[in-house]
Amino acid sequence: MYVHDKKEDCCGCTACMTICSVNAITMENDEEGFKYPKINEKKCIHCNMCRKVCDFVKQHDWDALPRPVVYAAKQKSDKERAASQSGGLFAALSDAVLAMGGVVYGAAYDGEWNVIHKRAETKKARNEMRGSKYVQSDMQDTFHRVGEDLKNGRIVLFSGTHCQCAGLKSLLETCRIKTENLYLVDIVCHGVPSPNVYRAFQTFMEKKYSGKIENFNFRNKNKFGWHSHVESTIINGKQYDTKLYVDLFYGHNALRPSCYQCPYKHIVHVTDITISDYWGVEKWAPDFDDNRGISLVLLNTQNGKKLFDLSKAHLDYLKSNTKDCLQPPLQHPFSRPATRDQFWQDFENKPFEYILTHYTNDYGWKTHVKKTIKKTAKTVLPGSAIIFIKKALRKS
Ligand SMILES: Cc1cc2nc3c(=O)[nH]c(=O)nc-3n(C[C@H](O)[C@H](O)[C@H](O)COP(=O)(O)OP(=O)(O)OC[C@H]3O[C@@H](n4cnc5c(N)ncnc54)[C@H](O)[C@@H]3O)c2cc1C
């Protein structure tokens, strides 16, 4: 038995597993590689705390909460900004927490390029968390460790997706753990792709280029510019730049089922600070955007404003507003693609090359021929004929 009957109702945050007083819940991988909380019925005492703590399925009255104070910001130091995905806000905020003797939690790689949440007490360990990893991070026992740190009086910055932060907040409130020393920082989230698809991409690259991955960058802004989205893989000392994984990510077929009904896609966030790319900043502040990364900063609470003030000395920033920054993930979740079921059927039954040919724009001669046919058809044929051709190409 699982905590939720429907996969769409679970974002995998681990609050339910952590609150279980008899350790009856474990996070189990499904066939797509996403983790879901499974209840050991022999151990379960039917207290129902696992369902009570779940924030994802609660009713959220966003209109009752205050709107954030909005900034566009970037680190003054080019070196610091280059080491981060956007404007380097996470590093600036976490530097302030480390300077107070605090601890920082965020997503980093393990030794096998899997993405997991880690704990850091030094800048060196914190630096592993820099850079966006566009795959769902494995939380392991992170929520438990955050609770222990807070109980021990430590100052804590936890960073993660909005659903991870909301799950942690609900857990701490339900367990009555004091949160005055906690800074919750969420990243605006498009949706989290499947670890299995990410792993299949890596295996494909290792096989194709006959070696182990030595480095991987989900979005190489330093080579291609912040506005581009190209991933770089280093194997045998050579760098391969592709858009294969990017296309799978933005195709939305590989996102976690709950992402399509994510309740947290709103301008109001339950965290102290929300950070992301400031897409669209070039429209109202073109001189501020040098294509090396600008962060959007939403200050959601007084605590968030306090931490931002502590970081300001290292930042260049401009005041903005809740209208100019409205990218889609701040308004609504992306819808479940009509191709999702077919994608997963193909993923499970066909070679990964098939997935790349049919679900990316960047792989193999067939893909390029198809694209040319589609483009030509659009200019010379009526709509009904184009739909027919598209269907036929999808089957081929
Ligand atoms: C899956 C995903 C989807 C995203 N979608 C959008 C989007 O649609 N629009 C947008 O503007 N920005 C999006 N971002 C956020 C953006 O890419 C940057 O991560 C963010 O702007 C922080 O940049 P930085 O320079 O301040 O931080 P950096 O110094 O680069 O630090 C990275 C931060 O992101 C966190 N992080 C990295 N990977 C993960 C992960 N897998 N799960 C949880 N936390 C993670 C780290 O813990 C750290 O706090 C997304 C990030 C991820 C991971």
The ligand as a MOL file (V3000), in Angstrom:
LIG
                    3D

  0  0  0     0  0            999 V3000
M  V30 BEGIN CTAB
M  V30 COUNTS 53 58 0 0 0
M  V30 BEGIN ATOM
M  V30 1 C 14.6110 20.8930 -12.0490 0
M  V30 2 C 14.7970 22.3850 -12.1400 0
M  V30 3 C 13.9120 23.1570 -12.8870 0
M  V30 4 C 14.0800 24.5400 -12.9780 0
M  V30 5 N 13.1790 25.2700 -13.7020 0
M  V30 6 C 13.3280 26.6200 -13.7780 0
M  V30 7 C 12.4060 27.4060 -14.5300 0
M  V30 8 O 11.4670 26.8880 -15.1350 0
M  V30 9 N 12.5960 28.7550 -14.5620 0
M  V30 10 C 13.6400 29.3650 -13.9100 0
M  V30 11 O 13.7590 30.5830 -13.9940 0
M  V30 12 N 14.5150 28.6430 -13.1870 0
M  V30 13 C 14.3970 27.2920 -13.0990 0
M  V30 14 N 15.2790 26.5670 -12.3480 0
M  V30 15 C 16.2130 27.2940 -11.4540 0
M  V30 16 C 17.4830 27.8060 -12.0970 0
M  V30 17 O 17.9390 26.8870 -13.0910 0
M  V30 18 C 18.5890 27.9940 -11.0600 0
M  V30 19 O 18.7590 26.7990 -10.3250 0
M  V30 20 C 18.2930 29.0540 -10.0470 0
M  V30 21 O 18.0970 30.2800 -10.7200 0
M  V30 22 C 19.4260 29.2160 -9.0400 0
M  V30 23 O 20.5400 29.7620 -9.6500 0
M  V30 24 P 21.7460 30.3560 -8.7710 0
M  V30 25 O 22.7540 30.9400 -9.7040 0
M  V30 26 O 21.2120 31.2670 -7.7110 0
M  V30 27 O 22.2450 29.0530 -7.9770 0
M  V30 28 P 23.4250 28.0210 -8.1490 0
M  V30 29 O 24.6390 28.5430 -7.4320 0
M  V30 30 O 23.5940 27.5750 -9.5320 0
M  V30 31 O 22.8520 26.8260 -7.2160 0
M  V30 32 C 21.9060 25.9020 -7.6500 0
M  V30 33 C 20.7600 25.8510 -6.6680 0
M  V30 34 O 19.7420 25.0000 -7.2130 0
M  V30 35 C 19.4920 23.9060 -6.3260 0
M  V30 36 N 19.2590 22.7320 -7.1740 0
M  V30 37 C 20.0100 22.3120 -8.2220 0
M  V30 38 N 19.4820 21.2090 -8.7520 0
M  V30 39 C 18.3980 20.8890 -8.0140 0
M  V30 40 C 17.4590 19.8280 -8.0480 0
M  V30 41 N 17.5070 18.8570 -8.9560 0
M  V30 42 N 16.4730 19.8120 -7.1210 0
M  V30 43 C 16.4030 20.7740 -6.1710 0
M  V30 44 N 17.2710 21.8050 -6.0930 0
M  V30 45 C 18.2460 21.8640 -7.0040 0
M  V30 46 C 20.7410 23.7710 -5.4590 0
M  V30 47 O 20.4330 23.1560 -4.2360 0
M  V30 48 C 21.1220 25.2460 -5.3250 0
M  V30 49 O 20.3270 25.8400 -4.3500 0
M  V30 50 C 15.1530 25.1820 -12.2870 0
M  V30 51 C 16.0660 24.3990 -11.5660 0
M  V30 52 C 15.9010 23.0190 -11.4790 0
M  V30 53 C 16.8840 22.2140 -10.6770 0
M  V30 END ATOM
M  V30 BEGIN BOND
M  V30 1 1 1 2
M  V30 2 1 2 3
M  V30 3 2 2 52
M  V30 4 2 3 4
M  V30 5 1 4 5
M  V30 6 1 4 50
M  V30 7 2 5 6
M  V30 8 1 6 7
M  V30 9 1 6 13
M  V30 10 2 7 8
M  V30 11 1 7 9
M  V30 12 1 9 10
M  V30 13 2 10 11
M  V30 14 1 10 12
M  V30 15 2 12 13
M  V30 16 1 13 14
M  V30 17 1 14 15
M  V30 18 1 14 50
M  V30 19 1 15 16
M  V30 20 1 16 17
M  V30 21 1 16 18
M  V30 22 1 18 19
M  V30 23 1 18 20
M  V30 24 1 20 21
M  V30 25 1 20 22
M  V30 26 1 22 23
M  V30 27 1 23 24
M  V30 28 2 24 25
M  V30 29 1 24 26
M  V30 30 1 24 27
M  V30 31 1 27 28
M  V30 32 2 28 29
M  V30 33 1 28 30
M  V30 34 1 28 31
M  V30 35 1 31 32
M  V30 36 1 32 33
M  V30 37 1 33 34
M  V30 38 1 33 48
M  V30 39 1 34 35
M  V30 40 1 35 36
M  V30 41 1 35 46
M  V30 42 1 36 37
M  V30 43 1 36 45
M  V30 44 2 37 38
M  V30 45 1 38 39
M  V30 46 1 39 40
M  V30 47 2 39 45
M  V30 48 1 40 41
M  V30 49 2 40 42
M  V30 50 1 42 43
M  V30 51 2 43 44
M  V30 52 1 44 45
M  V30 53 1 46 47
M  V30 54 1 46 48
M  V30 55 1 48 49
M  V30 56 2 50 51
M  V30 57 1 51 52
M  V30 58 1 52 53
M  V30 END BOND
M  V30 END CTAB
M  END
